[in-house]
Amino acid sequence: MRARVVVTGLGVVSPIGIGISDFWKAALAGQSGISAITSFDPIPMDGYRSKVAGQVRDFAVERFIDSVHGERVDRYAQFGLVAAKEALADSGLQMAKENPHRVGVIVGAGMGGMVMGEREITQLYQQQKPHRVHPNFIPVITLNSASGIIAMAHGAKGPNLTISTACSSSAHALGQALHCIREGRADVVIVVGADASITPLVFAGFCSLRALSSKYNDNPEKASRPFDRLRDGFVMGEGAGTLILESAAHAKKRKARVYAEVAGYAATSEAYHMVIPREDGLEVAHTMKLALADAGLTPSQVDYINAHATSTTIGDAVEVKAIRQLFKSRADKIAVSATKSLIGHTLGAAGAIGGIASVLALHTGKIHPTANYDDPDPACALAGLSRSAQERRVKVAMLNAFGFGSNNAAVVFKQAAK
Amino acid sequence: MNQINKTNQITAFYENDGENREMATDPTISLKIRTALAEYLKRDPERILVTQHLRDDLGLDSMAVIELLYRIEEAFDLQIPDQDLVGLTTVGHVVSYVEKRLEKSASSAPIKKPIKSMKPAKPAKQSKPKSKKKS
């Protein structure tokens, strides 16, 4: 029998709070972490169509990490280090007592070290001094800098991987960690999603894609509004989430507190378009179905969906279409919420932070509000969506995540057997 | 061939100028370099001595040495070729090397820039919305 996998620790860095306790309190209150970007100094904001983002305020890595690790990596990896540290402490796992080769790290990151990346590229082209490129440029922008540094910080010598599938990166990281533990290749995997690329070039790129909201620049908290009739694009966010996954047997042996079980996962490609989802929703529905089958569950058992819901016109409608296809009459009985309504789209971190919201829904019986769901779009209205927090018993939760490059992920969590 | 000659010259440079020269180091250059190191190692500059070995005494790994030299290149407007790295193993070596290079380039070239922190990136500054000032 394949090993069951459970979640035993959580950690987060988000625009609505650093640390699970602050994050969850703010999330249940429907607090928005979206604010105006005042400047990409020295580039004025005038040229940017969108001027709002879910920014992590007042973050200084040295407040959390007392070692050289934090200084050698970019902002996204610093977020990852901080979230991983919290999650490990939360799990009660003591590395000194573990076989380090049985503890892995799997990180999902979409953009990686763009802060230093953009700075160094700019300087090289402006000053034309190749010898002045920073020696840390390569190790910092290499996309696995976070998974590397997190393993070093904790002495985790098991599988060390980075999954980069754009906006679904850390949902796939969760899935790959599930496989890794199921197959017996590790007892514990530190799963991290992290991105911090609210940077002049990346932000401009998303503006040029016409992917970002631009109608709410004067009212930032209203900009991220998944499923609402007046949504007009996603809002970029930044942050990191960490979930400690371990085999149920390992968790039991060390008497760990268990939040939930990671029961199933599916990964598919629509093989359709780099940035546009298939409008019929068939592939999304298929992905959710596969994940449920992997969990040995049926659509009738799902109580909560943490939707991908980025607040784009097409994306949200396709997701609801897919939910209706798969869940049929149950679609309106399932509680649904969009974490991105609160913190924006944190790209590579989105799957992990959505996963945390799913796990906390199972664990606490509370579902955070979908902010700005003021005027339900008939094309994507679901009875289980609400501007207010909901309380209900959640036995099975589904996390959806879709990424550029036409890829889909779905992860199923369920209440852990007592 | 040139390479070999150069290496020999450098070895000779350290053999001749090693210990004795450290006594005669330029206090400004020495202080700047020791301050940069102290900042990186989070300790008092007073506790950084020219006799200390970068790796064995100060615990700098090879990457940290490269970071230090990068900052020194900037602060003293130098380019340190790869073949010169071999001899730079103590604080004193680095100080003498910089002095020698500065003497060579222009008899009294002024030192323009202070040594910046060795920390690789200050990410928060760049994307922080409210930082109007240059970091």
HADDOCK unambig.tbl for C-alpha pairs under 7 A between the chains (distance, minus, plus):
assign (segid A and resid 37 and name CA) (segid B and resid 129 and name CA) 5.16 0.50 0.50
assign (segid A and resid 38 and name CA) (segid B and resid 129 and name CA) 5.00 0.50 0.50
assign (segid A and resid 38 and name CA) (segid B and resid 130 and name CA) 6.08 0.50 0.50
assign (segid A and resid 39 and name CA) (segid B and resid 129 and name CA) 5.21 0.50 0.50
assign (segid A and resid 39 and name CA) (segid B and resid 130 and name CA) 6.73 0.50 0.50
assign (segid A and resid 40 and name CA) (segid B and resid 127 and name CA) 6.45 0.50 0.50
assign (segid A and resid 40 and name CA) (segid B and resid 129 and name CA) 6.68 0.50 0.50
assign (segid A and resid 41 and name CA) (segid B and resid 132 and name CA) 6.21 0.50 0.50
assign (segid A and resid 71 and name CA) (segid B and resid 119 and name CA) 5.90 0.50 0.50
assign (segid A and resid 71 and name CA) (segid B and resid 120 and name CA) 6.54 0.50 0.50
assign (segid A and resid 72 and name CA) (segid B and resid 120 and name CA) 5.95 0.50 0.50
assign (segid A and resid 74 and name CA) (segid B and resid 121 and name CA) 6.87 0.50 0.50
assign (segid A and resid 74 and name CA) (segid B and resid 123 and name CA) 6.41 0.50 0.50
assign (segid A and resid 75 and name CA) (segid B and resid 123 and name CA) 5.56 0.50 0.50
assign (segid A and resid 75 and name CA) (segid B and resid 124 and name CA) 6.93 0.50 0.50
assign (segid A and resid 115 and name CA) (segid B and resid 123 and name CA) 5.75 0.50 0.50
assign (segid A and resid 116 and name CA) (segid B and resid 121 and name CA) 6.44 0.50 0.50
assign (segid A and resid 116 and name CA) (segid B and resid 123 and name CA) 6.91 0.50 0.50
assign (segid A and resid 135 and name CA) (segid B and resid 66 and name CA) 6.94 0.50 0.50
assign (segid A and resid 135 and name CA) (segid B and resid 67 and name CA) 6.32 0.50 0.50
assign (segid A and resid 136 and name CA) (segid B and resid 120 and name CA) 6.41 0.50 0.50
assign (segid A and resid 198 and name CA) (segid B and resid 127 and name CA) 6.44 0.50 0.50
assign (segid A and resid 199 and name CA) (segid B and resid 127 and name CA) 5.70 0.50 0.50
